């Protein structure tokens, strides 16, 4: 996609375009969730991500729609349903998983022993609370035998390979997270 096409798509999204309604010119915008809007969003994202400076008109339109006086308004929200777990929950569940691996998965009482260690380390008052944490985060935990890189790719399907590598690096330094959260309750 060349730069002019990219800019025209971005302007089309932010400033609209002129159409004729009842033989009168009218400003219109791409229909929400249409192929036209998706293409225009992709054009804007491409322009914003490029190494080149952001076009002055695009910058002004964005500023007006985020916090200025414009007929259109950009609002920020979740793309997906918000999660019902916290980073702390993930750290605790990962700690339990790593303790299960250390103790030995096949030994009797391994899970309860690992959960007990998590209770001590993170100041959790009941084993049922640890069970609840593990239940909440089960969809975002690595599967048995899954590499951290594959886990990051599964967790963030829309990410680029560079973003996946960044996630992999963050998960690989989970000991830092364990240390951070072990000092909090």
Helices and strands as residue ranges (DSSP letters): H 3-15, E 17-21, E 24-28, H 35-49, H 56-67, H 87-103, H 110-122, H 127-137, G 138-140, H 148-155, H 161-172, H 174-182
